[in-house]
């Protein structure tokens, strides 16, 4: 009996840990490459908050190669800030050299002479300015400039979103713990040393 209790406690602990890890690894946001219109659509369906970077990067960037490399490093660093990870903000890199990515640029009114450009996308729609055009930050911007651009629109929203996500994660973990507490014994069918579920097991 003591061994059964210890096994149940260990099972509850493992379920709680694994549920938390799955929740944190799933949809956690971060830096993602959107290499086609189809993938971009899947990502906008999956993530509520998106920071999109439109840029050019190929094997022959000439004098701009170092600038592009620095831009990518900056974008990755911002995507890894804890508050954005907590709110599951996706940072999408959209390299317009790739085929089919021009459809994404056209959909969000990103002009070729405004590259690199950064957009904020919420629930699949671009955040718009006073003129109802998509709000954009353009040029080889710094880390602080990009953060300021994001926080000017989303600072309070992302705090609320992170709290909502954490509450949902806790409810799911609690639900998993309660399920295993009330129904810890699986049914293995005839031929197993016991029969039935929950506490209704019988030795042969």
N, C-alpha and C positions, 0 to 999 in steps of 0.2 A: 504493500500500500504506500509506504514511504517513497519507494522508487517511482511509483506512478505519479505521486504529487510532485516530486522533483522533476520528472520528465515533463509534466504539464507546465511547470514554472519556466523551465528552459525553453519549451516551445513557445510560450507567450512572449518571452524576451526576444527570441529569434524572429518571430513574426513582426513584432514592433519595430525592430531594427531594420529588417528587410523592407517593410512597408515605407519606412522613412527614407531609406536609400532609393527605392524605386520612385517615390514621389519627387525627391530632389533631383534625380537624374533625368526624369521625364519632363520635357518642356522647360528646362531651366534657362533657356535663352542663350545668350552669349553670341559669339561671332559665327556666322554661317554664310557660305557662298551660295548665291542664287544665280545659277548658270543658265536658266531658261525661264520662259514665261510660266510654264506649267509648274515648275518647282516653286517659283515665286508665289503663285496662287495657293499652293499647298501650305506654304509658310504663313501667308496672311490669314489662312483659315485656322492655323494652329496657334499663332501668337497674337495676343491682343495689342501689344505695344511693339512697334518696330522702328528702329533707326536704320535708314537705308543710305548707303554710300554708293553713288554712281561715279565710276572712274574708268580710266584707260590704263591697261598694263599689258604690254606684250614684250617680245624679245628685243625690240628696237625702239626704246624710249629716248635714246640719246641723252641729252643733258637733263632730262626729267627723271631719269631712272632713280637717282638718289631721293628725289622729292617723293616719288611714288612709294618707294620702300619705307620712307619715314611716315608717310600718310597711313600706310597699312599697319605699321607698328603702333602708331597713335590710336587708330581705330580699335585695334585689338586690346590695347591697354584700357581704354574707356569701357569696352564691353565687359571687362573682367572686374570692374568696380563692384563691390559687394552689394550696394543698394540697387544696382541695375539687375544683378543676378537674383536678388531676393524678389524683385518684381517680375522676373522672367521676361525681361526686355530682350528681344532678338535684334542683333546688329547684323544686317545683311550687306554683304559686299556684292555689288553688281558690276562686274567688269564688262564694259560695253564692247570689248573686243570679241567676246563670245557671241556666237550666232544665236539669234532669237531674243537676246537681251534688249535689243532696240525697241521691242514691243513694250517692255516695262517702262523705258524712258518716255516713249510716246504717251503711254497711259497717264503718266504723272507730269507731263509737260516739262520734261527736263531737256533743255536745249543743248546742242553739241558744244556751243561756245560757253556753256556754264559748267563745264566739267573741270574738276570734281564738284559734285553737288551732294548735299545731305538733306534728307527729308525725314519728317516724322509721320508715321503711319499708324493709325489707331483703328482697329476693327476693319482693316482693309482699305480705309479711306485716308487720303493725305490730310494732315492738319493744315488748315488754310489761314491765310492772313486776312487783313481788312479788305483787300481787293478780291477776295474769294479765290485767288490763285494759290496753289500749294506753297506753303511757307518753306523757304530754302535757305541754306547756308552754303556759300560757294567758295571755292579756292582751296589752297593747301593750308588748311586751318590748323591751329594748335589744339592740344589736349584741352586746355581751359576754355577755348572758344567753343568747342563742340559740347562740352559739359554745360556751359552757360546756355547754349542754344536748346539743349534738351530740357534743362531744368526750368527755363523760362516758361515753358508750356506744361510740363509734367511733374514738377517737383512734388507737389502735394498729392497728386494722383498716384504717383508711384509708391509713396509711403502707404497710402490706403490700399493699393493693390497688393503690396508685400504682406500687409497684415491680413488681408482676405485670404491670400494663398496659404499663409501659415495656419490660419484657423481651419481652412479646408483640410490641410494635411493632418492636423491634429485630430479632426473628426474622423478621417479615414483610418488613422492609426488606432483610434479608440474603438471604432467599429470592428476592425480586425481582431483586436484583443478580446472584445466581448464575444465575437463568434467562436474563437478558440476556447474561451472560458466555458461557454455553455454547450459547445459541441466539439470537444477535443478528440473524441474517439471515432475514427473512420469506420465505415462498414466494409468488411473484407469479404463478406459472403460466406457460403457454406464451405466447410473444410478448414476454416481458420480457428485458432484456439478459443475465440469467443464469437458471439453472434449478437448483432444489433448495434445501435448507435447510442451516443451519450452514455448514460450510466447503466443502460440495459444490456450488459454483456453477461454471457453465461458460459461457464467452463463445461467442456464436454465431460 
